[in-house]
Amino acid sequence: FSNSVSYLAAAFTGPSGSFGEEKKGLTTDEKKALLSMARRTLAEFLLNGKDPRTEAFSGTLTPGMKEVRGAFVTLHQNRELRGCIGEIFPGRPLYQAVREHAVNAGVHDPRFEPVRSEDLDSLELEISALTPPHPVKSLKEIILGKHGIVLRKGGFSAVFLPQVAPEQGWDLETTLNALSRKAGLTEEAWKEGADFLVFEAEVFTESL
C-alpha cells in the first residue's frame, strides 16, 4: 500500500505494560520540539553521515519526551508517503525512538529510494507517539480512527497506525482484509486463528 503510513520495523518483544492510564499527552511545545529534533537528526545524517549528539538536545528534553513509548516517524513529499518506520512496544525514551526512526524512515524504508539531502525542504514530517498495545477479546472492541491494529497469525504479522483506515476510507472488514494481505496472508486469513492487539497514538505534523 504505497500510500499507507504503517510500515513495521520492530520485533514483537519487550515490555508491554501500561505507562499510565491518566496520561495527559504531549504539550504543543513538546510536539514541536520532537518534530524539530526529528528533522535536525535526519538532516545531519543526510548532510554529514552522522547523527547529532544527544547533548545537542539536552536543553529541550522534558519528562514527556523522555517517557518510554513506542513511536513511528512518517515522511510525506508532495502529499505522498515517502517513508514510515517505527516501533510498537515501548522500550526506550520517546525522543530516542523518534531520532532513530527519523533516519530509518528517510533511508531504510525498503519501499522507497533513500531520501537525499536535496529532498529535505520538500519533506513534511509526522510523528505518532504510541500507547502500549494490548489484546482485544473481540473485533467489536476495535474503533477505527482511534485504534492502531496489530494482526498476528502463524508467525506472520502486520500493523496499521490509527490514521490509516480513515485516510483510506475503509470500514473494519476492508481494513482487516488489507492488514492480512500486508502480513503476507490471504485476504480473509484474519477471520480464523488470528490474534489482534490495539494501541492509540498522538499524531502530529510540522503543520502544527
N, C-alpha and C positions, 0 to 999 in steps of 0.2 A: 504494500500500500504506500505509494510514493508520497502521498500527502497525509500520512498518518503519523502523528508525533508520539511514537510509542516504542521505539527500539529498546530492547532489553539487553544490557551488557552487565549482568550481575549474577553471581551464583546464589542459589537459594539456601544460604547459610547465615549464621549469626543470630543475635538476639532478636526476638520479635515481640517483646513486651511493650506495653503502653508507656508513652513518655508523658502522660498526664491528661486526664480527661477534661481538666479545666483550662487547657492551653488556650491562651488568648490570641495567638498568632503573631506574625511578624508585623512590626510597625512599617509605615511607609518609608521612613529613613533607613530601616534595616533592609528592606527590599531594594531600595536604590543602591545601597552600599554593596549588596550581594551582586547586583547586576553590573555595577562598575567593576567589582573585583573579577567577575567572570570575563568581562571584555578586556580588562588590562592583562589578565593571565593569558588569554588566547592571543592577544596582540603581541605580547612579549615572546610567546612561543613561536609565532609565525615570523616575527622580525629577527629574533636573536637565537631561536632554537632552544630556549630555556624558560622555565617558569620564574616569576618574581619570587624573591624570598618572602617567607611568611611575615618577617619583620616589616615589610613594606606596608602591611595592612593592619599591624598591631594596634594602631590608634583608633581604628574604626570597628574593631571586634566588640560585639555586645553579647550578653548572655544568650539572647535569641539566636544569634549567628553561630554560637558555639554549641548549641543544643544538638544532641545526637539524633539525626534524622536522615532518612533516605532522600534522594534528590535526583531530578533529571534536568539537563540543560538542553534546550531546543534552539536551533538556529533557523531563521527564515531569511530568504533572499528574494526580493521582489514578490513577497507574499507567498512564496512556495517553500516547502520544507527543504532545508539544506543539511540538516543533521540533527540527531537526537539520541543521546545516550545517558544512562543513569543507573542508579542502584535502588532497589526496592526496600531492602531491610536496613534499619538504622544500625550503623556500626562505627560511626565517627562523627565529628562535628560537622554541622551543615556546611559551613564555609569551606571546609576541606573537600567535601564531595562536590560542591559547586565548582571549585577551582579545577579539580581533576577532570570533571566531565565537560567543562567548557572547552578544554583541549580535545578530549575524546570526541565530542560532537563535531568539532571542526575538522579533525584529521583522521579519525579512526572509525567513523560510521561506514561500514562496508557497502552501503547502498549508494554512496556518493563519492565523487572525486574529492580529495582533500581541499579544504578552503585555502586560498592563497592570501598573502598579505594585502594584495590589491582589492580583495573582496571585503575587507573589514568595514569600509564605510557604507556598504550596501547591505550589511547584515543587521538583523534585529534579533536580540537575544531574549529568550523566555526561560524562566526558572519555575520548576514545580517542586515545592518543598512538601514532603510526604508525611503522612501519619503511618504508624506501623501497620502492616497488613494483618488481617485476621480472617479466619474461615467463616463462611456462611453456611447455615444448615439448609437453606432453601434459596433458589434463584429469585424467589419473590422478595428477598431481602435486598437485592441489588437495585440501586437507584441510579439510573443513567444521568450523567452530568454531575453527580455527587461522588460516585464511587469509581475509582480505577479498579480494573479487574485482572486478576492473575488466574489463568487456566493451567492446570497440571494433570497430565494423564500419561501413564505408561512411560515415564522418562522424558516426555515432551512437555514443553511449557511455552507460554507466550503471555504478554501483558499489553493492556491498553491503559493509557492515562485517562483520567476522568473526562477530559475535554474532547476525546476522540469521537465518541458516539454523537454528541450534539453537533460537532463540526461536520460530520458526515451525514447527519440527518437520519441516523439508524435507530430502529427500535431494538429491544433486547435480543430478540431472536436473530436479527441481522447482525448485531454486534457479536454474538456468540458464534455464529457461523464464520464470521471474518476472523475471530480470535482463534478458532480451531484451524482454519487454513494457515494462519500465521504460525501456529505451532507445528505445522507440518503434518497435520492430521486431516482426515476427511471433514467436509463441511459440517456434518451433523454428529461428529465424534463427541461433542460436549454433552449430548443427550444421555449418555450412559457411561458410568465409571470415571467421570472426571471430578476433580476437586477444584474448588474456587476459593480464592482469597480476595478480599476487597480492601481498599485503602482510600483515603481522601488526600487532597492536595491543595495547597495555596499556590495559585498560578499567577505569575506577574511578569510583565514585559517592560522593555525600555520605553514604551509609550506611557508609562506612569505619569 
